[in-house]
């Protein structure tokens, strides 16, 4: 029980860290740079480390294969009945506003034991996702490492058989902007229209940067 309390405390602390400074989108303050970084902001939150996951077509996807153009990541799972439908709808809106040749969209399943490539393929087809929108799954340990240690987003799972399957995984509702070099360049609340507008502007700016440095 002591270890469980320590884990939950760590998750709460991580969520608190990621929420600091996000009340005013695109602006900093006494807590440091705003998470929802605006276009032109030179802030770099972290450098992602190499990872290996599988997309809805059964193809291996890693950091190297995503390099070269910016991308936006959101954590979801297909049976989710809380955050995910709204996050997927928000990602679809982003897809309509960015150039598919310049920006990738990445949804990582935090329930990879259920979300096989086949399940993700059916999900992608159901929402009419374009070819630049990747749905990734993989080994549970690798997904957890990438989301928690790479994107610094918390995940909590319940093994209680009485819990609704659509609520068995708790995860972050923020999207993460990543540049063409695999650097995290901003965190944006998917339910905040102002931050979503900032995210689109940020992705467009990062696409221009990638073209200049190509």
Kinemage of the C-alpha trace (Angstrom):
@kinemage 1
@onewidth
@group {chain A} dominant
@subgroup {mainchain}
@vectorlist {calphas} color= white
{ca unk a 1} P 0.000 0.000 0.000
{ca unk a 2} L 2.880 2.342 0.767
{ca unk a 3} L 4.262 1.822 -2.748
{ca unk a 4} L 0.823 2.419 -4.266
{ca unk a 5} L 0.487 5.698 -2.363
{ca unk a 6} L 3.961 6.725 -3.541
{ca unk a 7} L 3.042 5.969 -7.181
{ca unk a 8} L -0.192 7.928 -6.961
{ca unk a 9} L 1.643 10.839 -5.332
{ca unk a 10} L 4.181 10.829 -8.153
{ca unk a 11} L 1.411 10.885 -10.764
{ca unk a 12} L -0.312 13.780 -8.988
{ca unk a 13} L 2.985 15.689 -8.832
{ca unk a 14} L 3.584 15.092 -12.545
{ca unk a 15} L 0.115 16.391 -13.401
{ca unk a 16} L 0.721 19.454 -11.217
{ca unk a 17} L 4.017 20.189 -12.959
{ca unk a 18} L 2.422 19.945 -16.406
{ca unk a 19} L -0.494 22.166 -15.410
{ca unk a 20} L 1.637 25.021 -14.091
{ca unk a 21} L 1.539 28.099 -16.268
{ca unk a 22} L -1.191 26.791 -18.563
{ca unk a 23} L -4.038 28.987 -17.330
{ca unk a 24} L -3.146 31.734 -19.777
{ca unk a 25} L -2.486 30.184 -23.141
{ca unk a 26} L 0.746 31.163 -24.819
{ca unk a 27} L 1.986 33.369 -22.026
{ca unk a 28} L 4.534 32.783 -19.322
{ca unk a 29} L 4.624 34.013 -15.758
{ca unk a 30} L 6.283 33.379 -12.414
{ca unk a 31} L 6.065 29.624 -13.079
{ca unk a 32} L 8.266 29.925 -16.166
{ca unk a 33} L 7.389 29.489 -19.855
{ca unk a 34} L 3.778 28.718 -20.741
{ca unk a 35} L 3.118 25.151 -21.750
{ca unk a 36} L 0.938 26.279 -24.661
{ca unk a 37} L 3.851 27.928 -26.464
{ca unk a 38} L 2.873 30.365 -29.194
{ca unk a 39} L 4.370 30.466 -32.685
{ca unk a 40} L 7.768 32.097 -32.556
{ca unk a 41} L 8.482 30.934 -29.012
{ca unk a 42} L 11.946 29.352 -28.944
{ca unk a 43} L 11.203 27.238 -25.866
{ca unk a 44} L 12.192 23.559 -26.028
{ca unk a 45} L 10.731 21.454 -23.230
{ca unk a 46} L 12.648 18.243 -23.873
{ca unk a 47} L 14.306 16.022 -26.459
{ca unk a 48} L 12.468 12.764 -27.112
{ca unk a 49} L 14.487 9.558 -26.950
{ca unk a 50} L 14.222 6.809 -29.542
{ca unk a 51} L 11.208 4.532 -29.305
{ca unk a 52} L 9.586 1.787 -31.358
{ca unk a 53} L 5.830 1.314 -31.790
{ca unk a 54} L 3.514 -0.116 -34.484
{ca unk a 55} L 0.957 1.806 -36.526
{ca unk a 56} L -2.520 0.796 -37.684
{ca unk a 57} L -1.019 -0.694 -40.852
{ca unk a 58} L 1.310 -2.992 -38.920
{ca unk a 59} L 4.384 -0.898 -39.775
{ca unk a 60} L 7.123 -0.066 -37.301
{ca unk a 61} L 7.227 3.608 -36.321
{ca unk a 62} L 10.082 5.156 -34.374
{ca unk a 63} L 11.417 8.612 -33.641
{ca unk a 64} L 13.734 8.473 -36.633
{ca unk a 65} L 10.877 7.704 -39.037
{ca unk a 66} L 8.895 10.657 -37.685
{ca unk a 67} L 11.800 13.066 -38.037
{ca unk a 68} L 11.864 15.607 -40.829
{ca unk a 69} L 8.529 17.301 -40.195
{ca unk a 70} L 6.594 18.351 -37.099
{ca unk a 71} L 3.889 16.268 -35.491
{ca unk a 72} L 1.298 16.458 -32.755
{ca unk a 73} L 0.716 13.638 -30.271
{ca unk a 74} L -2.329 12.769 -28.192
{ca unk a 75} L -2.841 9.761 -25.890
{ca unk a 76} L -6.141 7.906 -26.386
{ca unk a 77} L -7.661 4.404 -26.423
{ca unk a 78} L -10.436 3.169 -28.660
{ca unk a 79} L -12.892 2.016 -25.975
{ca unk a 80} L -12.520 5.230 -23.962
{ca unk a 81} L -15.838 6.839 -23.051
{ca unk a 82} L -14.535 9.983 -21.350
{ca unk a 83} L -11.776 12.174 -22.851
{ca unk a 84} L -10.941 10.302 -26.038
{ca unk a 85} L -13.967 11.012 -28.256
{ca unk a 86} L -13.490 14.728 -27.671
{ca unk a 87} L -9.722 14.486 -28.186
{ca unk a 88} L -10.179 12.551 -31.427
{ca unk a 89} L -12.669 15.153 -32.664
{ca unk a 90} L -10.204 17.905 -31.778
{ca unk a 91} L -7.415 16.083 -33.633
{ca unk a 92} L -9.702 15.762 -36.658
{ca unk a 93} L -10.207 19.531 -36.600
{ca unk a 94} L -6.441 20.013 -36.543
{ca unk a 95} L -6.177 17.680 -39.540
{ca unk a 96} L -8.482 19.963 -41.495
{ca unk a 97} L -6.345 23.027 -40.761
{ca unk a 98} L -2.804 21.823 -41.427
{ca unk a 99} L -1.073 20.730 -44.630
{ca unk a 100} L -1.030 16.898 -44.588
{ca unk a 101} L 2.241 16.952 -46.502
{ca unk a 102} L 3.872 19.108 -43.829
{ca unk a 103} L 2.431 17.929 -40.491
{ca unk a 104} L 1.774 14.473 -39.040
{ca unk a 105} L -0.863 13.569 -36.461
{ca unk a 106} L -0.059 10.820 -33.951
{ca unk a 107} L -2.494 9.129 -31.566
{ca unk a 108} L -0.850 6.687 -29.141
{ca unk a 109} L -3.063 4.060 -27.529
{ca unk a 110} L -2.615 3.791 -23.763
{ca unk a 111} L -4.530 0.480 -23.836
{ca unk a 112} L -2.259 -1.446 -26.232
{ca unk a 113} L -3.332 -4.878 -24.934
{ca unk a 114} L -6.734 -4.276 -26.545
{ca unk a 115} L -5.815 -1.794 -29.269
{ca unk a 116} L -4.071 -4.021 -31.790
{ca unk a 117} L -3.095 -2.659 -35.217
{ca unk a 118} L -6.306 -4.209 -36.589
{ca unk a 119} L -8.462 -2.463 -33.969
{ca unk a 120} L -6.688 0.836 -34.624
{ca unk a 121} L -7.096 0.398 -38.379
{ca unk a 122} L -10.843 -0.055 -37.968
{ca unk a 123} L -10.960 2.966 -35.655
{ca unk a 124} L -9.022 5.100 -38.151
{ca unk a 125} L -11.349 4.039 -40.956
{ca unk a 126} L -14.417 4.792 -38.836
{ca unk a 127} L -13.329 8.396 -38.269
{ca unk a 128} L -12.047 8.784 -41.844
{ca unk a 129} L -8.466 9.541 -40.771
{ca unk a 130} L -6.091 10.649 -43.529
{ca unk a 131} L -2.773 8.938 -44.349
{ca unk a 132} L -0.820 11.481 -42.284
{ca unk a 133} L -2.698 10.452 -39.105
{ca unk a 134} L -0.944 7.554 -37.362
{ca unk a 135} L -2.456 5.432 -34.615
{ca unk a 136} L 0.261 3.692 -32.615
{ca unk a 137} L 0.319 0.682 -30.311
{ca unk a 138} L 2.978 -1.687 -29.023
{ca unk a 139} L 4.198 -3.438 -25.914
{ca unk a 140} L 2.619 -2.056 -22.740
{ca unk a 141} L 6.002 -1.290 -21.188
{ca unk a 142} L 7.160 0.641 -24.262
{ca unk a 143} L 3.937 2.649 -24.518
{ca unk a 144} L 4.166 3.550 -20.836
{ca unk a 145} L 7.818 4.555 -21.185
{ca unk a 146} L 7.169 6.733 -24.217
{ca unk a 147} L 4.140 8.518 -22.763
{ca unk a 148} L 5.406 8.944 -19.205
{ca unk a 149} L 9.138 9.448 -19.664
{ca unk a 150} L 9.123 10.870 -23.178
{ca unk a 151} L 6.092 13.150 -23.178
{ca unk a 152} L 5.940 13.531 -19.364
{ca unk a 153} L 2.267 12.612 -19.272
{ca unk a 154} L 0.740 10.500 -16.519
{ca unk a 155} L -1.087 7.195 -17.066
{ca unk a 156} L -3.041 5.277 -14.418
{ca unk a 157} L -4.708 1.906 -15.033
{ca unk a 158} L -7.358 0.088 -13.021
{ca unk a 159} L -7.440 -3.713 -12.798
{ca unk a 160} L -10.799 -3.635 -11.026
{ca unk a 161} L -13.141 -5.882 -13.060
{ca unk a 162} L -16.081 -3.733 -11.973
{ca unk a 163} L -14.686 -0.635 -13.677
{ca unk a 164} L -16.298 0.296 -16.988
{ca unk a 165} L -13.886 -0.669 -19.841
{ca unk a 166} L -14.193 2.865 -21.168
{ca unk a 167} L -12.805 4.232 -17.915
{ca unk a 168} L -10.072 1.715 -17.117
{ca unk a 169} L -7.227 3.999 -18.178
{ca unk a 170} L -6.751 7.565 -16.965
{ca unk a 171} L -4.521 9.751 -19.121
{ca unk a 172} L -3.686 13.353 -20.010
{ca unk a 173} L -5.958 15.468 -22.196
{ca unk a 174} L -3.186 17.669 -23.612
{ca unk a 175} L -1.778 17.447 -27.119
{ca unk a 176} L 1.991 17.699 -27.512
{ca unk a 177} L 3.700 19.563 -30.359
{ca unk a 178} L 6.955 17.999 -31.565
{ca unk a 179} L 9.312 19.590 -34.080
{ca unk a 180} L 11.182 17.947 -36.963
{ca unk a 181} L 14.120 17.168 -34.690
{ca unk a 182} L 12.033 15.278 -32.151
{ca unk a 183} L 11.948 18.082 -29.589
{ca unk a 184} L 8.833 18.814 -27.520
{ca unk a 185} L 7.795 22.399 -28.305
{ca unk a 186} L 4.491 22.805 -26.443
{ca unk a 187} L 1.563 21.280 -24.534
{ca unk a 188} L -1.997 22.258 -25.483
{ca unk a 189} L -5.264 21.476 -23.704
{ca unk a 190} L -7.502 19.692 -26.198
{ca unk a 191} L -10.697 21.150 -24.688
{ca unk a 192} L -9.474 24.759 -24.882
{ca unk a 193} L -10.299 26.408 -28.228
{ca unk a 194} L -7.746 29.157 -27.645
{ca unk a 195} L -4.957 26.656 -27.069
{ca unk a 196} L -6.055 24.621 -30.081
{ca unk a 197} L -5.696 27.736 -32.234
{ca unk a 198} L -2.227 28.280 -30.783
{ca unk a 199} L -1.343 24.659 -31.545
{ca unk a 200} L -2.289 24.988 -35.216
{ca unk a 201} L -0.212 28.167 -35.501
{ca unk a 202} L 2.665 26.435 -33.723
{ca unk a 203} L 2.565 23.452 -36.085
{ca unk a 204} L 2.505 25.719 -39.134
{ca unk a 205} L 5.507 27.623 -37.812
{ca unk a 206} L 7.391 24.396 -37.059
{ca unk a 207} L 6.628 23.164 -40.583
{ca unk a 208} L 8.150 26.331 -42.022
{ca unk a 209} L 11.190 25.863 -39.792
{ca unk a 210} L 11.587 22.272 -40.974
{ca unk a 211} L 11.497 23.401 -44.612
{ca unk a 212} L 14.152 26.055 -43.978
{ca unk a 213} L 16.482 23.616 -42.223
{ca unk a 214} L 15.889 20.749 -44.675
